[in-house]
Amino acid sequence: MKRAALGLYRVRGVILIVIVVAMLATIPLRLVAPSLGDVATIVIRVGIGGLALVAVLAVVGWRLLPQHPPVTVTPPVSGRWLALNSPATKVPSHGIRAYGQTYAIDLVYDPADGSRPAFGGTPFRTASAYPALGQPVLAMVDGVVVTASDGLRDHRARSNWFALLYMFAEGAVREIGGPRFVIGNHVVIRTDDGIYALVAHLRRGSIAVAPGDRVVAGQVIAACGNSGNTTEPHVHAQLMDRASAWTGQGIPFEYEGLPVPADGEYLG
């Protein structure tokens, strides 16, 4: 029973998307084929039951997961980077446990010269207005590359409250497409111990590794970008127990020789 519950918990995101798509499909179905209205009603009722199941899984499923001690890793960046959505502040750090993000951290390049634009004013600044764009992104662990997903564009920043509201609506659409459209361009590296290190929101065309490549911690593997569900160019980093963000669950980490910065603190 526990094994089955854990299996359902891992694929709850897939279940949710299937349910949402099926329920949305009943709208044109009723318009195009009114005679199938009873079928649409059944789909809606089953969908509501499925949504209730997903809600229960989200609330209690994570409690069934085995506890994992923190894994020591190398920071994915170097320099003056500001922490946001840090597991040193709260867990889950991003408010959700989906896509292996339980202990994820966001790092924003914030040079001392003040060149990072402040939030507010222009709603959709170009990504190039931010000093983080193009900064080197490093492998956090020694291991083998299992995923190197590229191709998504570096969109404009969501740089004021209006743009942020737009992002919330945009994010709901991205969720339907699955984790790739949320985390953007990304690299996943598998350690010899079976831990998977993911860095995300990478710049399109910057990924310098391919699946099967062996890398060492601290090696440059890509550049910071603004792909996926982001407000501004930054690096999103996390550890998982599976290669795929669909089913992977978050694993806590610590930096070698450095504390994990809390929200508003700088790395190092």
GIRA-V962359 format. One line per field, one symbol per residue. phi: phi as a letter, one per 30 degrees, with the letter a starting at -180 (. if undefined). Layout:
phi = ???
This chain:
phi = .dddddddddcdddedddddddddddddddddbedceddddddddddddddddddddddcdddddddbdecdbcedbbjcccdbhcddcabddcibcdhicecdbcbcdbeddidddddjiedbdddddcddejddccddbdlcdcbbcbjddcdddccbdddddedddddddeeddjdedcdidabbccddciccccbbidddicdcbbejdcbcejddcabdbbcidbcaeaccbacbcbdcddcdcdbdbbcdibddddeiccdi
